[in-house]
Amino acid sequence: MRLLSLSWSHRSSPPAAREALACVPIERVLAELRARGVGEAVALSTCNRFELYAAGAPDAVKPAEKFVAFLEELAGASLAGAAEAREGREAARHLFAVAAGLDSLVLGESEILGQLKAAYEAAKSAGMTGKRLNVLFQRALYVGKRVRSETALGVGASSVPGVAVHLAQSIFGRLEDKSALVLGAGAMAELAAKHLAERGIGRLSVANRTWERAYALAARFQGEVVAWENFPAELERADVVVASTGAPRAVITRALVEDAARRRGGRSLFLIDIAMPRDVEESVHALDGVYLYRLEDLEALVARGLAQRAEAVAAARAVVEDKAAEFQAWASSLASGRELSLRHSAGTAAKTA
């Protein structure tokens, strides 16, 4: 049996590669892999990363280059130079680190656990997980929960939307007399609205292609709902725009921003793009009084607190290393026909896989 992982993340891959992969539905990835004879696979796609895990016999789990070429075919872009490939214990260690929040843009953030679970459940529903990946991903979820319960890694951690709103507050000083527009109504947009409300934003508006979802999100945080076709007019009123739509291409173009800027009376406009693919055309940053912040721009904010949390990081990495070694020992015993049991929750995982 062979275990392989491929990773494109904010740490190692250019935005263009991640943007291309973000446009490929994981359901299509799984269906295509099944058609090509791969028995076990899980695909994870978030705003900061795209990862593929495959397990099976060596003839089914082909060299990493073959999987990269396959994904390039689906994404219609060159991905080879941006991929990180890992096998066996290294692949398990990386997945456990991801689950622990050690590889996140925001160290210790909790959203990744839900995203991992959703990716695993999608693969399981598609019939693309067997004993190896069932145990691996159930173990990863266990590691993520244990790190957060037994170490201080998650103390004070935020999410990408939380960091974005912190950035807005650092720019304006106070938000009580400011207006914000949130584009999108998914999980990241909801977190952005939540943080804006908690920081006392003066006026909050929400726009989404589906009116009902925008209305529900706006109502939850005492905001106003804006029809999707009317959001360009809101660019004239808003002080800060947080964009997280999941659209395949930019929804805020330079032309829209230029038009809004002419009617703003010289007021600055801050655009925070936390979407992947990107929601805002990069060229808007060249316009006078318009400031664009993207996912990679948030990294500098995140880096400030890393040194202060070195002890928690070390404790979390110790858990990851220990559980990666345990998984490798279990995988080796599986291949030899003398299966070991994994301690704690993984014993159950092995039985139910």
TORDRENGU-996901 format. One record per residue: x negated, y, z negated of N, C-alpha, C, CB in turn; residue in three letters. Coordinates in pm, whole numbers, padded with zeros to 5 digits, always signed. Glycine has a CB too. Layout:
XYZXYZXYZXYZALA...
This chain:
-00085-00120+00000+00000+00000+00000-00088+00126+00000+00096+00001-00124MET-00040+00226+00068-00116+00350+00079-00027+00468+00041-00173+00367+00222ARG-00083+00563-00032-00013+00685-00069-00089+00803-00012+00001+00698-00225LEU-00019+00887+00064-00080+01003+00129+00004+01126+00101-00094+00980+00280LEU-00063+01239+00077+00009+01366+00065-00057+01471+00153+00015+01414-00082SER+00025+01557+00210-00021+01672+00286+00041+01796+00224+00016+01660+00439LEU-00038+01902+00208+00011+02021+00140-00031+02147+00214-00042+02025-00004SER+00066+02236+00229+00041+02372+00277+00097+02464+00170+00108+02398+00421TRP+00012+02536+00099+00059+02619-00012+00003+02759-00004+00022+02555-00145SER+00052+02846-00094+00005+02985-00100-00143+02991-00135+00087+03065-00202HIS-00196+02885-00196-00337+02886-00237-00431+02856-00121-00359+02785-00347ARG-00386+02781-00024-00480+02731+00076-00440+02755+00221-00498+02586+00056SER-00316+02795+00246-00268+02803+00383-00223+02944+00419-00153+02706+00405SER-00246+02988+00542-00199+03119+00584-00046+03123+00592-00260+03156+00721PRO+00013+03240+00570+00159+03251+00575+00220+03201+00705+00199+03394+00554PRO+00149+03217+00816+00205+03175+00945+00235+03025+00948+00108+03210+01058ALA+00146+02945+00889+00167+02799+00885+00288+02765+00798+00041+02727+00833ALA+00296+02827+00682+00408+02799+00591+00539+02849+00650+00384+02864+00454ARG+00531+02961+00721+00651+03017+00784+00705+02922+00890+00620+03153+00846GLU+00616+02864+00970+00658+02771+01074+00720+02646+01012+00540+02732+01163ALA+00660+02594+00906+00711+02474+00841+00843+02500+00770+00609+02420+00742LEU+00860+02621+00717+00984+02654+00645+01105+02650+00737+00972+02791+00581ALA+01082+02661+00867+01192+02659+00963+01235+02517+01000+01152+02733+01088CYS+01160+02417+00952+01192+02277+00985+01272+02215+00871+01062+02194+01012VAL+01398+02178+00892+01477+02117+00784+01415+01986+00738+01621+02093+00832PRO+01410+01965+00607+01349+01842+00556+01429+01719+00600+01339+01846+00403ILE+01559+01736+00624+01640+01624+00672+01589+01575+00808+01789+01664+00682GLU+01547+01670+00891+01494+01632+01021+01359+01563+01007+01481+01756+01111ARG+01276+01613+00916+01146+01551+00892+01165+01405+00852+01068+01627+00782VAL+01256+01381+00757+01279+01245+00709+01335+01155+00818+01374+01246+00589LEU+01429+01208+00897+01489+01128+01004+01384+01090+01109+01604+01206+01070ALA+01300+01184+01144+01196+01157+01245+01094+01056+01192+01124+01288+01285GLU+01058+01066+01065+00963+00971+01007+01022+00831+01004+00923+01015+00866LEU+01150+00822+00969+01216+00691+00967+01213+00630+01108+01363+00704+00916ARG+01241+00713+01209+01240+00665+01347+01102+00618+01392+01290+00774+01441ALA+00999+00672+01327+00862+00636+01363+00805+00524+01276+00773+00757+01354ARG+00892+00463+01195+00850+00345+01121+00793+00370+00983+00751+00275+01198GLY+00801+00494+00933+00754+00524+00797+00865+00488+00699+00712+00675+00783VAL+00835+00399+00605+00939+00350+00515+00968+00438+00396+00901+00217+00467GLY+00866+00508+00344+00884+00593+00226+00825+00731+00251+00818+00528+00102GLU+00906+00834+00229+00857+00971+00247+00945+01069+00171+00852+01008+00397ALA+00883+01171+00115+00953+01281+00049+00894+01411+00102+00941+01273-00109VAL+00978+01504+00143+00933+01635+00192+00982+01743+00097+00984+01660+00337ALA+00892+01831+00058+00924+01941-00033+00899+02073+00040+00838+01934-00163LEU+00999+02159+00044+00986+02288+00112+01037+02399+00022+01062+02288+00247SER+00949+02493-00016+00986+02607-00099+00929+02734-00035+00933+02590-00246THR+00950+02848-00100+00899+02972-00043+00746+02979-00049+00958+03091-00115CYS+00684+02896-00133+00538+02900-00150+00465+02778-00095+00506+02915-00293ASN+00538+02675-00055+00469+02553-00014+00556+02464+00073+00422+02476-00136ARG+00488+02380+00149+00551+02267+00219+00462+02147+00191+00568+02293+00376PHE+00522+02038+00143+00444+01920+00111+00514+01795+00163+00419+01909-00040GLU+00434+01699+00206+00486+01572+00253+00413+01459+00181+00472+01558+00407LEU+00490+01366+00124+00436+01248+00058+00487+01125+00132+00476+01244-00095TYR+00395+01036+00166+00433+00914+00236+00365+00794+00170+00396+00922+00386ALA+00436+00682+00165+00381+00560+00103+00424+00440+00185+00428+00545-00044ALA+00338+00341+00188+00372+00218+00260+00248+00144+00301+00457+00249+00382GLY+00267+00046+00387+00155-00032+00438+00064+00057+00523+00206-00153+00521ALA-00065+00028+00527-00160+00112+00602-00120+00134+00747-00295+00049+00597PRO-00058+00035+00812-00021+00053+00953+00097+00148+00969+00012-00081+01015ASP+00178+00166+00861+00291+00259+00867+00249+00399+00823+00407+00209+00778ALA+00165+00406+00719+00116+00535+00670-00015+00563+00742+00096+00536+00513VAL-00004+00629+00853-00117+00652+00942-00209+00761+00887-00068+00689+01082LYS-00326+00781+00948-00417+00887+00902-00348+01023+00896-00539+00895+00993PRO-00400+01109+00809-00340+01241+00788-00324+01317+00918-00424+01322+00690ALA-00421+01302+01010-00416+01376+01136-00290+01343+01216-00539+01347+01219GLU-00243+01219+01207-00123+01179+01279+00001+01249+01223-00105+01027+01273LYS+00007+01263+01090+00120+01331+01029+00116+01481+01059+00121+01308+00877PHE-00005+01538+01058-00018+01680+01091+00030+01704+01234-00164+01726+01074VAL-00011+01618+01325+00031+01632+01465+00183+01620+01477-00037+01528+01553ALA+00241+01529+01401+00386+01511+01400+00457+01638+01352+00425+01392+01311PHE+00407+01698+01244+00467+01820+01191+00444+01938+01285+00411+01851+01052LEU+00330+01941+01351+00306+02047+01450+00408+02039+01562+00163+02036+01507GLU+00441+01917+01600+00542+01896+01703+00678+01952+01660+00554+01745+01736GLU+00715+01927+01535+00844+01976+01485+00845+02127+01464+00879+01907+01355LEU+00731+02180+01414+00724+02322+01381+00689+02410+01501+00622+02345+01271ALA+00632+02349+01603+00592+02428+01718+00479+02524+01689+00709+02503+01771GLY+00388+02484+01600+00276+02570+01561+00156+02486+01523+00316+02662+01443ALA+00039+02547+01526-00083+02478+01486-00093+02478+01334-00207+02545+01548SER-00113+02360+01276-00114+02345+01130-00239+02276+01078+00007+02267+01086LEU-00322+02221+01165-00431+02133+01123-00528+02201+01028-00505+02084+01243ALA-00573+02321+01059-00673+02386+00976-00622+02431+00842-00728+02502+01047GLY-00491+02429+00822-00432+02480+00698-00388+02371+00603-00315+02568+00729ALA-00399+02245+00644-00347+02135+00563-00448+02084+00462-00302+02021+00652ALA-00399+02047+00343-00479+01978+00243-00428+01835+00235-00472+02050+00102GLU-00515+01739+00261-00476+01598+00260-00535+01529+00137-00522+01526+00388ALA-00454+01444+00073-00498+01370-00046-00444+01228-00037-00450+01440-00176ARG-00514+01135-00099-00470+00996-00100-00477+00939-00242-00555+00911-00005GLU-00395+00837-00266-00400+00762-00390-00388+00848-00515-00525+00685-00397GLY-00484+00832-00604-00480+00904-00732-00483+01055-00713-00597+00861-00819ARG-00557+01102-00613-00564+01246-00589-00427+01300-00549-00668+01279-00480GLU-00353+01224-00470-00218+01267-00430-00126+01272-00551-00161+01171-00323ALA-00134+01170-00637-00052+01168-00759-00089+01283-00851-00068+01034-00832ALA-00220+01306-00868-00265+01415-00954-00212+01550-00903-00420+01418-00960ARG-00217+01569-00773-00169+01696-00717-00019+01712-00741-00199+01703-00567HIS+00058+01608-00717+00203+01617-00738+00234+01647-00884+00272+01488-00695LEU+00164+01583-00976+00187+01607-01118+00151+01751-01155+00106+01508-01203PHE+00044+01805-01094+00006+01944-01119+00112+02040-01067-00130+01976-01055ALA+00168+02006-00951+00277+02088-00895+00396+02086-00990+00319+02036-00755VAL+00433+01967-01037+00547+01954-01128+00524+02030-01259+00575+01807-01158ALA+00400+02033-01303+00366+02103-01428+00365+02254-01413+00231+02057-01477ALA+00369+02303-01290+00362+02447-01268+00219+02498-01261+00435+02520-01378GLY+00122+02406-01252-00019+02446-01246-00060+02496-01108-00107+02331-01287LEU+00017+02464-01006-00017+02503-00870+00077+02610-00817-00015+02382-00779ASP+00161+02665-00904+00260+02765-00863+00199+02904-00854+00377+02766-00959SER+00262+02989-00774+00221+03128-00768+00231+03190-00907+00306+03207-00667LEU+00340+03161-00976+00359+03204-01114+00331+03084-01203+00503+03262-01138VAL+00217+03084-01272+00172+02971-01350+00277+02931-01454+00038+03003-01418LEU+00316+02804-01452+00410+02753-01550+00556+02777-01517+00382+02813-01680GLY+00586+02835-01401+00726+02863-01368+00806+02734-01364+00737+02938-01232GLU+00934+02744-01398+01015+02624-01414+01095+02587-01289+01109+02643-01528SER+01111+02679-01193+01194+02651-01077+01145+02531-00997+01200+02773-00989GLU+01013+02508-00998+00957+02402-00916+01010+02265-00956+00806+02404-00925ILE+01041+02246-01084+01095+02116-01126+01228+02086-01057+01112+02112-01278LEU+01315+02185-01052+01443+02167-00983+01424+02145-00834+01533+02289-01006GLY+01328+02214-00775+01301+02196-00633+01245+02057-00604+01203+02303-00584GLN+01157+02009-00692+01103+01873-00677+01214+01769-00688+00995+01847-00783LEU+01301+01787-00785+01410+01693-00805+01500+01690-00683+01490+01728-00930LYS+01531+01809-00628+01617+01816-00511+01552+01747-00390+01650+01962-00477ALA+01421+01767-00373+01351+01704-00261+01353+01551-00276+01205+01754-00254ALA+01330+01504-00398+01331+01360-00424+01470+01301-00401+01285+01332-00567TYR+01573+01370-00450+01709+01320-00433+01749+01317-00286+01808+01406-00513GLU+01703+01417-00209+01734+01420-00065+01671+01300+00005+01684+01552-00001ALA+01547+01269-00030+01479+01155+00031+01544+01023-00012+01330+01155-00007ALA+01582+01017-00138+01646+00896-00189+01780+00873-00121+01665+00905-00342LYS+01857+00980-00102+01987+00969-00035+01971+00927+00111+02063+01102-00042SER+01858+00967+00171+01832+00931+00310+01774+00791+00323+01736+01032+00373ALA+01758+00721+00210+01702+00586+00213+01553+00584+00242+01773+00505+00313GLY+01483+00693+00206+01341+00704+00239+01250+00689+00118+01315+00837+00305MET+01302+00636+00008+01216+00609-00107+01227+00463-00146+01253+00699-00227THR+01113+00407-00184+01109+00270-00236+01044+00273-00372+01032+00175-00139GLY+00993+00161-00415+00941+00152-00552+00828+00250-00576+00893+00010-00580LYS+00735+00263-00480+00619+00349-00501+00660+00496-00521+00522+00337-00381ARG+00739+00551-00431+00775+00693-00443+00881+00717-00550+00824+00745-00310LEU+00967+00620-00575+01062+00636-00686+00988+00655-00817+01157+00515-00695ASN+00893+00567-00844+00816+00578-00968+00733+00705-00969+00726+00454-00986VAL+00668+00736-00856+00583+00855-00849+00661+00982-00881+00519+00866-00711LEU+00777+01000-00820+00850+01125-00839+00922+01129-00973+00949+01145-00727PHE+00971+01016-01021+01029+01015-01155+00922+01045-01259+01097+00879-01184GLN+00803+00994-01233+00691+01022-01323+00652+01169-01318+00570+00933-01288ARG+00654+01227-01198+00620+01368-01183+00718+01457-01261+00620+01407-01035ALA+00847+01425-01254+00947+01502-01329+00923+01488-01479+01090+01456-01292LEU+00886+01369-01522+00853+01347-01663+00732+01431-01705+00826+01198-01690TYR+00628+01433-01621+00508+01510-01652+00543+01659-01662+00398+01488-01544VAL+00624+01708-01568+00661+01849-01571+00734+01887-01699+00748+01882-01452GLY+00826+01802-01742+00900+01830-01865+00808+01820-01987+01018+01732-01880LYS+00720+01722-01986+00630+01705-02102+00535+01823-02116+00550+01574-02088ARG+00480+01872-02005+00389+01986-02011+00460+02107-02071+00335+02020-01871VAL+00584+02127-02032+00656+02244-02081+00699+02229-02226+00777+02271-01995ARG+00716+02106-02272+00758+02086-02412+00640+02076-02508+00843+01960-02422SER+00523+02032-02458+00410+02006-02548+00296+02107-02535+00357+01869-02522GLU+00301+02195-02436+00197+02297-02422+00261+02434-02413+00109+02270-02296THR+00179+02537-02418+00230+02675-02410+00223+02730-02268+00152+02765-02504ALA+00210+02641-02169+00193+02689-02032+00312+02773-01985+00174+02570-01938LEU+00433+02731-02025+00551+02803-01978+00587+02924-02062+00666+02711-01974GLY+00517+02947-02174+00549+03060-02261+00512+03190-02190+00475+03048-02398VAL+00610+03274-02173+00585+03401-02107+00581+03390-01956+00457+03458-02155GLY+00597+03269-01901+00596+03254-01757+00725+03308-01698+00577+03107-01718ALA+00716+03354-01578+00834+03405-01509+00849+03329-01379+00823+03558-01483SER+00932+03379-01292+00950+03322-01160+00903+03424-01058+01098+03281-01136SER+00898+03384-00932+00860+03480-00828+00956+03600-00827+00859+03412-00691VAL+01089+03579-00834+01177+03695-00842+01151+03780-00966+01321+03650-00841PRO+01117+03716-01078+01087+03791-01199+00966+03880-01183+01066+03697-01315GLY+00862+03827-01118+00742+03906-01091+00776+04021-00996+00629+03818-01032VAL+00863+03993-00897+00903+04097-00803+00973+04212-00874+00994+04039-00695ALA+01063+04179-00965+01135+04284-01039+01040+04357-01133+01253+04224-01117VAL+00947+04285-01194+00845+04351-01277+00766+04452-01195+00750+04247-01340HIS+00736+04415-01071+00666+04507-00981+00749+04632-00957+00634+04438-00848LEU+00879+04613-00933+00967+04729-00911+00967+04820-01032+01110+04683-00878ALA+00972+04761-01150+00973+04842-01272+00841+04915-01291+01003+04755-01393GLN+00730+04850-01256+00600+04916-01270+00587+05033-01172+00487+04815-01247SER+00655+05023-01059+00651+05131-00960+00733+05251-01007+00703+05081-00825ILE+00854+05224-01058+00946+05332-01092+00937+05377-01238+01086+05289-01063PHE+00882+05293-01324+00876+05327-01465+01002+05287-01538+00853+05475-01482GLY+01116+05324-01485+01246+05284-01541+01342+05261-01425+01302+05393-01639ARG+01440+05173-01448+01531+05135-01340+01674+05184-01362+01531+04986-01325LEU+01698+05248-01476+01835+05287-01511+01898+05382-01410+01836+05350-01646GLU+01818+05462-01344+01873+05558-01248+01839+05519-01104+01820+05698-01278ASP+01806+05392-01083+01769+05345-00950+01874+05250-00893+01634+05277-00955LYS+01868+05234-00761+01961+05147-00690+01885+05033-00625+02041+05227-00584SER+01937+04911-00635+01871+04794-00577+01967+04719-00487+01818+04702-00687ALA+01913+04665-00380+01988+04581-00288+01922+04445-00282+01996+04645-00146LEU+02000+04340-00306+01951+04202-00296+02010+04141-00170+01987+04118-00423VAL+01924+04093-00082+01969+04026+00039+01955+03876+00019+01888+04073+00163LEU+02068+03805+00032+02070+03661+00009+02151+03629-00115+01927+03607-00006GLY+02190+03503-00127+02268+03461-00244+02227+03322-00291+02418+03463-00212ALA+02106+03280-00254+02055+03151-00298+01992+03161-00435+01955+03098-00199GLY+01918+03057-00472+01860+03050-00607+01765+03165-00635+01787+02918-00624ALA+01677+03198-00540+01581+03306-00561+01650+03441-00567+01475+03305-00451MET+01750+03461-00482+01825+03586-00485+01901+03601-00617+01923+03592-00366ALA+01955+03490-00666+02026+03493-00794+01932+03531-00908+02091+03357-00822GLU+01811+03475-00907+01714+03510-01010+01675+03657-01001+01590+03421-01000LEU+01659+03707-00879+01626+03848-00861+01735+03937-00919+01604+03881-00713ALA+01861+03904-00889+01973+03982-00942+01976+03975-01095+02106+03931-00883ALA+01950+03858-01149+01949+03839-01294+01843+03928-01360+01924+03692-01329LYS+01721+03927-01306+01614+04008-01363+01641+04157-01348+01481+03972-01298HIS+01697+04197-01235+01732+04338-01215+01836+04383-01318+01785+04362-01072LEU+01937+04298-01340+02041+04331-01438+01982+04340-01579+02153+04227-01434ALA+01895+04246-01612+01834+04244-01746+01745+04366-01769+01753+04117-01766GLU+01686+04418-01662+01600+04537-01674+01679+04666-01663+01492+04534-01567ARG+01811+04656-01656+01896+04775-01662+01907+04853-01534+01847+04864-01765GLY+01903+04786-01419+01915+04857-01293+02044+04938-01289+01911+04759-01175ILE+02034+05060-01238+02150+05149-01238+02261+05102-01146+02109+05287-01198GLY+02226+05058-01027+02325+05011-00930+02269+04889-00858+02362+05123-00828ARG+02347+04783-00854+02305+04659-00790+02403+04622-00680+02293+04544-00894LEU+02353+04600-00561+02435+04556-00448+02382+04424-00396+02437+04663-00335SER+02472+04341-00345+02435+04209-00292+02497+04193-00154+02480+04094-00387VAL+02417+04149-00059+02467+04121+00076+02422+03981+00117+02418+04227+00178ALA+02513+03907+00178+02482+03772+00225+02573+03743+00344+02502+03666+00111ASN+02527+03655+00432+02607+03624+00550+02741+03563+00511+02532+03530+00642ARG+02745+03489+00401+02871+03434+00351+02927+03527+00244+02851+03290+00293THR+03040+03590+00273+03099+03690+00183+03127+03632+00045+03227+03745+00242TRP+03183+03511+00041+03222+03452-00087+03103+03436-00180+03289+03317-00064GLU+02989+03394-00127+02871+03375-00211+02816+03509-00259+02762+03298-00134ARG+02819+03608-00173+02774+03741-00213+02865+03798-00321+02770+03836-00091ALA+02994+03778-00305+03091+03828-00403+03070+03762-00539+03235+03804-00354TYR+03051+03630-00538+03031+03557-00664+02906+03604-00736+03024+03406-00639ALA+02798+03625-00660+02673+03668-00722+02684+03810-00774+02558+03656-00622LEU+02743+03899-00695+02758+04039-00739+02846+04047-00863+02819+04124-00626ALA+02954+03971-00865+03045+03975-00980+02978+03926-01107+03170+03891-00951ALA+02890+03829-01094+02824+03773-01211+02739+03877-01284+02738+03656-01171ARG+02684+03972-01209+02595+04071-01270+02649+04213-01257+02458+04062-01207PHE+02782+04224-01248+02849+04354-01241+02794+04440-01127+02834+04428-01374GLN+02769+04375-01015+02719+04447-00899+02827+04469-00796+02603+04372-00836GLY+02789+04527-00684+02880+04552-00573+02846+04459-00458+02873+04700-00528GLU+02948+04410-00389+02925+04324-00275+02928+04408-00148+03029+04210-00269VAL+02836+04378-00057+02825+04450+00069+02842+04350+00183+02689+04526+00080VAL+02928+04382+00279+02943+04295+00395+02809+04288+00469+03055+04347+00489ALA+02776+04169+00516+02645+04149+00579+02619+04250+00690+02634+04008+00633TRP+02719+04274+00773+02699+04365+00885+02679+04510+00840+02818+04358+00979GLU+02708+04539+00713+02692+04675+00662+02563+04695+00581+02809+04711+00575ASN+02484+04589+00563+02366+04607+00479+02266+04709+00535+02297+04474+00459PHE+02254+04727+00669+02161+04830+00717+02191+04969+00662+02163+04835+00867PRO+02319+05000+00641+02356+05130+00585+02310+05143+00440+02507+05152+00594ALA+02300+05028+00370+02255+05030+00231+02108+05065+00219+02281+04895+00165GLU+02032+05047+00327+01891+05082+00324+01872+05231+00303+01822+05038+00453LEU+01973+05309+00334+01967+05454+00311+01981+05486+00163+02076+05525+00391GLU+02056+05407+00089+02086+05437-00051+01991+05370-00150+02227+05396-00082ARG+01941+05252-00117+01864+05173-00212+01725+05230-00236+01853+05031-00164ALA+01678+05215-00360+01539+05250-00392+01450+05129-00374+01528+05304-00536ASP+01502+05011-00404+01426+04886-00392+01514+04780-00329+01372+04839-00530VAL+01458+04704-00236+01528+04595-00170+01451+04466-00194+01545+04623-00016VAL+01518+04366-00249+01458+04233-00267+01523+04141-00165+01477+04179-00414VAL+01442+04089-00073+01494+04008+00037+01459+03862+00018+01441+04058+00171ALA+01561+03776+00021+01541+03632+00005+01656+03558+00072+01531+03593-00146SER+01662+03562+00206+01779+03509+00275+01765+03368+00328+01812+03597+00388THR+01643+03324+00358+01627+03193+00421+01657+03196+00569+01717+03092+00354GLY+01666+03315+00628+01689+03328+00772+01565+03284+00849+01726+03474+00809ALA+01583+03234+00972+01467+03186+01049+01377+03297+01102+01515+03104+01164PRO+01425+03421+01100+01344+03534+01147+01379+03658+01066+01366+03559+01300ARG+01299+03762+01081+01317+03884+01001+01456+03944+01021+01211+03987+01038ALA+01518+03982+00910+01650+04048+00916+01636+04198+00896+01744+03990+00809VAL+01524+04242+00837+01496+04385+00822+01386+04420+00923+01453+04423+00673ILE+01426+04483+01030+01333+04517+01136+01279+04659+01118+01400+04502+01273THR+01174+04689+01190+01118+04824+01184+01220+04926+01231+00990+04833+01270ARG+01296+04892+01334+01396+04985+01386+01500+05020+01280+01466+04926+01510ALA+01546+04918+01203+01645+04944+01096+01587+05037+00990+01690+04812+01031LEU+01462+05012+00951+01400+05092+00846+01371+05234+00894+01270+05025+00798VAL+01327+05248+01018+01304+05382+01074+01432+05463+01073+01250+05372+01218GLU+01542+05399+01111+01671+05467+01114+01713+05510+00974+01778+05377+01176ASP+01694+05422+00875+01730+05455+00737+01640+05564+00681+01722+05329+00648ALA+01511+05557+00713+01414+05654+00659+01448+05797+00701+01272+05618+00705ALA+01502+05813+00821+01537+05949+00869+01647+06011+00786+01580+05945+01016ARG+01727+05929+00719+01840+05980+00641+01814+05979+00490+01964+05899+00672ARG+01693+05944+00447+01665+05929+00305+01610+06057+00241+01567+05818+00285ARG+01591+06159+00317+01544+06286+00260+01407+06278+00196+01641+06334+00160GLY+01321+06193+00249+01186+06182+00195+01171+06087+00078+01140+06314+00154GLY+01280+06025+00031+01272+05930-00080+01199+05803-00037+01413+05895-00132ARG+01115+05751-00125+01040+05629-00095+01132+05507-00098+00924+05610-00194SER+01100+05411-00013+01174+05285-00008+01077+05171-00032+01249+05268+00129LEU+01107+05088-00132+01021+04975-00166+01091+04845-00126+00986+04974-00317PHE+01027+04770-00039+01080+04644+00011+00997+04530-00046+01079+04641+00167LEU+01062+04436-00114+00994+04320-00173+01047+04195-00104+01015+04314-00329ILE+00962+04133-00022+01002+04019+00059+00952+03891-00007+00947+04031+00204ASP+01044+03814-00066+01006+03688-00131+01058+03569-00052+01059+03683-00276ILE+01090+03591+00075+01143+03484+00159+01032+03417+00240+01251+03539+00254ALA+01057+03294+00278+00970+03220+00367+01059+03130+00452+00861+03138+00289MET+01076+03160+00585+01008+03263+00664+01040+03405+00614+01048+03250+00810PRO+00956+03499+00654+00968+03635+00604+01096+03702+00652+00849+03716+00647ARG+01150+03787+00565+01272+03860+00596+01245+04000+00651+01357+03871+00472ASP+01124+04051+00631+01093+04190+00667+00978+04192+00767+01057+04274+00541VAL+00996+04267+00875+00888+04281+00972+00770+04354+00908+00937+04358+01098GLU+00652+04297+00923+00533+04351+00856+00502+04494+00897+00414+04263+00884GLU+00539+04532+01018+00504+04665+01069+00574+04779+00996+00537+04673+01215SER+00676+04749+00914+00744+04857+00842+00651+04924+00742+00869+04803+00770VAL+00546+04851+00702+00452+04905+00603+00380+05028+00655+00351+04799+00564HIS+00376+05044+00788+00307+05158+00848+00391+05285+00846+00269+05126+00991ALA+00518+05275+00811+00606+05391+00811+00583+05476+00686+00754+05347+00818LEU+00590+05607+00701+00572+05698+00587+00680+05675+00483+00574+05844+00635ASP+00638+05665+00359+00733+05651+00249+00793+05513+00234+00842+05748+00266GLY+00747+05416+00312+00798+05279+00306+00686+05188+00258+00854+05233+00445VAL+00715+05107+00156+00614+05020+00096+00666+04877+00094+00578+05068-00048TYR+00588+04788+00154+00628+04648+00164+00537+04561+00078+00624+04601+00311LEU+00598+04477-00004+00525+04380-00086+00575+04241-00049+00544+04408-00240TYR+00481+04150-00026+00513+04013+00015+00466+03914-00091+00448+03981+00152ARG+00495+03788-00067+00458+03685-00165+00310+03691-00201+00492+03548-00112LEU+00224+03707-00099+00081+03709-00128+00039+03832-00208+00002+03703+00001GLU+00118+03941-00198+00086+04062-00274+00116+04045-00422+00163+04181-00219ASP+00203+03949-00453+00238+03926-00594+00129+03850-00669+00369+03850-00603LEU+00038+03787-00594-00065+03706-00658-00153+03787-00752-00150+03639-00552GLU-00183+03912-00714-00269+03995-00799-00203+04020-00934-00299+04130-00730ALA-00070+04039-00934+00001+04058-01061-00007+03932-01147+00148+04095-01035LEU+00009+03818-01081+00009+03692-01153-00128+03662-01213+00051+03578-01060VAL-00235+03696-01139-00371+03662-01180-00413+03729-01311-00468+03700-01071ALA-00351+03842-01343-00392+03917-01462-00378+03836-01591-00310+04044-01474ARG-00276+03749-01595-00252+03678-01720-00317+03541-01728-00107+03663-01742GLY-00386+03498-01623-00440+03363-01622-00545+03340-01730-00498+03333-01487LEU-00637+03435-01745-00746+03417-01842-00690+03404-01984-00844+03534-01835ALA-00582+03475-02014-00525+03472-02148-00458+03338-02178-00423+03585-02163GLN-00435+03256-02074-00362+03132-02095-00450+03011-02067-00238+03128-02007ARG-00581+03029-02079-00675+02923-02045-00652+02799-02130-00818+02972-02062ALA-00621+02817-02258-00602+02702-02347-00481+02620-02305-00587+02749-02493GLU-00372+02689-02268-00252+02619-02225-00276+02546-02093-00134+02716-02211ALA-00353+02608-02004-00385+02544-01876-00465+02417-01900-00464+02641-01786VAL-00563+02422-01989-00644+02304-02018-00560+02192-02076-00757+02341-02116ALA-00467+02226-02164-00380+02124-02224-00290+02061-02117-00295+02185-02336ALA-00239+02143-02028-00152+02092-01921-00230+02003-01826-00088+02209-01843ALA-00352+02042-01792-00434+01961-01701-00469+01827-01765-00563+02037-01663ARG-00486+01824-01897-00515+01698-01965-00398+01601-01951-00545+01724-02114ALA-00276+01651-01962-00158+01566-01943-00153+01514-01800-00028+01644-01976VAL-00178+01603-01704-00177+01564-01563-00280+01455-01535-00203+01686-01474VAL-00402+01472-01585-00508+01374-01562-00472+01239-01622-00640+01425-01620GLU-00421+01241-01744-00386+01117-01813-00279+01041-01737-00338+01147-01955ASP-00175+01111-01691-00065+01045-01624-00101+01004-01481+00057+01136-01621LYS-00193+01077-01418-00240+01036-01286-00318+00906-01295-00327+01146-01222ALA-00400+00893-01400-00476+00769-01422-00381+00653-01449-00576+00785-01539ALA-00277+00679-01528-00179+00575-01558-00109+00529-01430-00075+00625-01660GLU-00070+00627-01347+00000+00590-01222-00091+00508-01132+00049+00715-01149PHE-00217+00547-01121-00310+00474-01035-00329+00330-01083-00445+00545-01028GLN-00338+00314-01216-00351+00180-01271-00227+00096-01240-00373+00186-01424ALA-00110+00158-01249+00015+00088-01217+00019+00050-01069+00137+00176-01253TRP-00021+00147-00980-00019+00120-00836-00114+00006-00801-00058+00247-00759ALA-00231+00002-00866-00327-00105-00840-00273-00239-00887-00460-00075-00910SER-00205-00239-01001-00149-00364-01051-00036-00413-00962-00099-00346-01195SER+00038-00319-00902+00146-00355-00811+00089-00427-00690+00226-00230-00767LEU-00022-00376-00639-00085-00438-00522-00140-00576-00553-00196-00349-00469ALA-00184-00597-00679-00244-00725-00716-00141-00830-00756-00341-00706-00831SER-00015-00787-00770+00090-00881-00809+00106-00896-00958+00064-01013-00750GLY+00027-00822-01038+00038-00826-01185+00077-00687-01234-00098-00872-01251ARG+00204-00655-01213+00251-00518-01237+00246-00480-01385+00393-00503-01186GLU+00180-00369-01412+00177-00312-01547+00302-00229-01569+00050-00228-01569LEU+00335-00204-01695+00446-00112-01724+00386+00022-01762+00538-00167-01839SER+00455+00127-01720+00413+00262-01754+00480+00303-01884+00447+00361-01641LEU+00406+00377-01966+00459+00418-02096+00567+00523-02079+00348+00471-02186ARG+00644+00540-02184+00748+00643-02192+00852+00620-02083+00686+00784-02179HIS+00893+00731-02015+01004+00722-01922+00974+00642-01798+01047+00857-01884SER+00846+00628-01762+00814+00559-01636+00843+00411-01643+00669+00581-01600ALA+00848+00353-01766+00886+00215-01777+01026+00195-01723+00876+00167-01920GLY+01116+00288-01758+01252+00286-01706+01252+00309-01557+01338+00391-01776THR+01163+00403-01512+01158+00434-01370+01123+00311-01288+01056+00546-01343ALA+01028+00233-01338+00985+00115-01262+01099+00013-01252+00861+00051-01328ALA+01178+00002-01357+01287-00094-01356+01401-00053-01264+01340-00113-01496LYS+01426+00079-01256+01540+00126-01180+01506+00158-01036+01598+00246-01245THR+01376+00153-01002+01335+00193-00867+01386+00091-00764+01181+00205-00858ALA
